[in-house]
């Protein structure tokens, strides 16, 4: 009823947190995969080419995450400035 506006703000905050959490999880997964590939390259169980692809994927994932985080932060700050 009367607290629908405050509920919307809380929902936006929760969604923002969830989105950021998913981004961070994705980067951590890419980092873990790259670390595994590097370890495999060192002990000759993973092809050098495969390890380089994993490293490149991790770097791109990190860059994407930073860009998306910046966009999310901008959107979040814009939402927080809106009158309720």
N, C-alpha and C positions, 0 to 999 in steps of 0.2 A: 504494500500500500504506500504509505507516506515516505518510506525510506528507499524507494526505488532508485533515486539519483545516487545516494551513497553506495548502494549495492552495485551500481554500474561502475563507480570508481574503484571499488574493491575488486570487481571482476577484471577490470582493465589492468590493475596492478598484478593480480594473480596470473593473467595471461602473459603479461610482460615477463614476469619471473620465470614462467614455464618455458617461454620461447628462448630466453637467455640461457636457461638451464640446458635445453636441448642443443643449443649451439655449442656450449662448452663441452657437453658429452661427446658431440661429434668430433670436436678437435682432439679431445683426449683419446678417442678411438683411433683417429688418424695417426696421432703421435705414437700410440702403442703399436700400431701396424708398422710404422716406419722403423721403430726401435727393433721390432722383431726381424724385419727385413735386413737391417744393418747387422744384427747379430748373426743372422743366417748367411749373409755375405762373408762375414769374417770367418765362419767355420765351414764355408764352402757348400752349405746346404741350400742357399738361395743364389740365383744368378745375379750378377752385378746389375744387369739391365733391370731386373725386377726390383732390386733394392732402390735404384735411382728413380724408378716410377713411383714407388712408395714414398720416397722423400719429396718428390715433386708434388704428389697428391697432398701430402701433409702441409707443404708450404702454401699451396693454393687454398686448402681448407682453412688455414689460419688467416690468410688474407681476406677470404670471404667472410669469416666470422667477425673480424675486426670491422669490416665495412657494414655488415648487417647490424652489429652491435651499435655502431655509430648511428645508423638509421633508427634503430629501436629507441636509443636514448633520446634522439631528437623528437621522435613521435611521442614518447612518454612525457618529455618536458612540455611539449605542446598541449597534451591532454591535461597535464597538471595545471596549466595556465588558464584553461577554460573555466568560465563560471558555471557553477552547478545550479 
